[in-house]
C-alpha cells in the first residue's frame, strides 16, 4: 500500500530577508523555522532544505542497509549514518556524502561495504536524488 507524507512551508518576504516555517503535518512533530541565512550561511537554530534532505537520506539509507543485512542473514545491532548535503549558492546541491558505521555480528568489512553500496544505490531517497553525486564511506564499528 502506498503512503503519502506531508509537510508544508509558509514563507513571508523576499528570499534574502524573508523567513518561513516548515510544518511536519503527517507526523505532527512540530514546526521548524527556515531562512536564507540558515541555508547559505550559519544555521543559527533554523533548518534548511539541505538539512531536511540530510535527515531523509540518513534515515532511509539506514533502513535500507538494515533490511539488506537482515535479508542476507546478518542482521545489524546498530547502524549510525550521517549525511552531509553540500549547498553552493548559485549552483544548488553539489553533493551528498554518507558516512556509516555499523555493528554487524559475523560480518567482515568487505561484506559490510558491499551491503552499504547496495543500500546507497537502492534506498528510495538515493533513487529520488539520482541527479546528485552521492559518495559513501562505510566501516564496521
Protein Blocks (a to p, Z undefined) as FASTA:
>chain_A
ZZddddddddedjfklgccddddfknonaccdddfklmmmcnklpacfklmmmmmmmmmm
mmmmmmmmmmnopacfbdcddddddddehjapabdcdddddddehiafklmmmmmmmmmm
mgmklmmmmmpccddddddZZ
